[in-house]
Amino acid sequence: MPSKKPLILVAEDDSLYARIYQVKLAKEGYDVVVVGDGRLAVKKAHELKPDLILMDLIMPDMDGFAALKEIKKSDKTRKLRVVVMSNLGQESDMQKAIEMGAEKYFIKANVSMTEMVGMIKDLIGGGVVIEKAAESENIVVAEEKNVKNTKIDSVHKAVEDDGIKILKI
């Protein structure tokens, strides 16, 4: 009988970060569902009961703080594990997220994918790797016109040692 893969819900409105998380976490053997706003994060948390939620804070429709509050106040989702991954680096934001129930808070640009995966494995265990991912799955293409070189550089710093290539076309 095959093992069930741990499920991670990624709430991230930045398509470049979302794709990088999706590729890396899938490669590590996790099932990954990505949503682009806080309202959808709350809805999917109720529907899927993921093993872990990676939550951005600045998102459209409902921000990560409001989504975290909704998830933690519901009897059905309050015990779900939430890790905040944001580029908000003020101590007050970090403290607020932890007080609201987040288990950890990371500044996205300062955490490598290897560190993030290590933290996830510490929290929920390893994923189930069925087969080695194809080389093409390790390439993230930044094709959006609004992606700036500085953003690519910042994201590249976070993933450069993890076998994921970022190409800007």
KASUL-V746029 format. One record per residue. RES is the residue in one small letter. SS is DSSP state (H for helix, E for strand, C for the rest). D_LAST is the distance of its C-alpha to the last C-alpha in Angstrom with 2 decimals. Layout:
# KASUL-V746029
res=(RES:RES)
ss=(SS:SS)
d_last=(D_LAST:D_LAST)
This chain:
# KASUL-V746029
res=(m:p:s:k:k:p:l:i:l:v:a:e:d:d:s:l:y:a:r:i:y:q:v:k:l:a:k:e:g:y:d:v:v:v:v:g:d:g:r:l:a:v:k:k:a:h:e:l:k:p:d:l:i:l:m:d:l:i:m:p:d:m:d:g:f:a:a:l:k:e:i:k:k:s:d:k:t:r:k:l:r:v:v:v:m:s:n:l:g:q:e:s:d:m:q:k:a:i:e:m:g:a:e:k:y:f:i:k:a:n:v:s:m:t:e:m:v:g:m:i:k:d:l:i:g:g:g:v:v:i:e:k:a:a:e:s:e:n:i:v:v:a:e:e:k:n:v:k:n:t:k:i:d:s:v:h:k:a:v:e:d:d:g:i:k:i:l:k:i)
ss=(C:C:C:C:C:C:E:E:E:E:E:C:C:C:H:H:H:H:H:H:H:H:H:H:H:H:H:C:C:C:E:E:E:E:E:C:E:H:H:H:H:H:H:H:H:H:H:H:C:C:C:E:E:E:E:C:C:C:C:E:C:C:C:H:H:H:H:H:H:H:H:H:H:C:C:C:C:C:C:C:C:E:E:E:E:E:C:C:C:C:H:H:H:H:H:H:H:H:H:C:C:C:C:E:E:E:E:H:H:H:C:C:H:H:H:H:H:H:H:H:H:H:H:H:C:C:C:C:C:C:C:C:C:C:H:H:H:H:E:E:E:E:C:C:C:C:C:C:H:H:H:H:H:H:H:H:H:H:H:H:H:H:C:C:E:E:E:E:C)
d_last=(42.76:39.07:38.33:36.74:33.38:33.34:31.42:29.12:28.24:25.19:25.44:22.15:20.61:17.35:15.07:13.08:16.51:17.99:15.69:16.24:19.95:20.10:18.68:20.75:23.88:23.88:23.59:26.58:28.57:28.50:28.19:25.72:25.76:23.29:24.39:22.90:26.13:29.51:31.59:29.79:30.10:33.85:34.16:32.37:34.36:37.52:36.49:35.02:36.84:34.02:34.98:32.69:30.70:27.84:28.02:25.86:28.10:26.20:25.40:26.22:29.47:31.14:30.17:30.45:33.89:35.28:33.80:35.27:38.58:38.68:37.91:40.56:43.23:43.26:45.67:43.29:40.33:41.84:41.89:38.20:36.44:33.82:31.62:29.91:26.43:25.73:24.70:28.11:29.99:33.37:36.34:37.68:34.63:34.88:38.61:38.40:36.02:38.30:41.39:39.95:39.60:36.27:36.96:34.38:32.00:28.95:26.62:23.14:21.67:24.83:25.03:23.36:22.70:25.63:27.88:26.91:27.65:30.87:31.92:31.30:33.35:36.06:36.23:36.00:36.02:33.63:31.71:32.73:30.55:31.34:29.21:26.57:23.05:21.03:18.51:15.69:16.82:16.01:12.24:10.65:7.13:6.49:5.52:8.61:9.28:11.94:10.28:11.46:11.13:14.67:14.05:11.45:14.19:16.87:15.56:14.77:18.40:19.67:18.22:17.90:21.32:20.94:19.04:15.90:12.69:9.79:6.35:3.77:0.00)
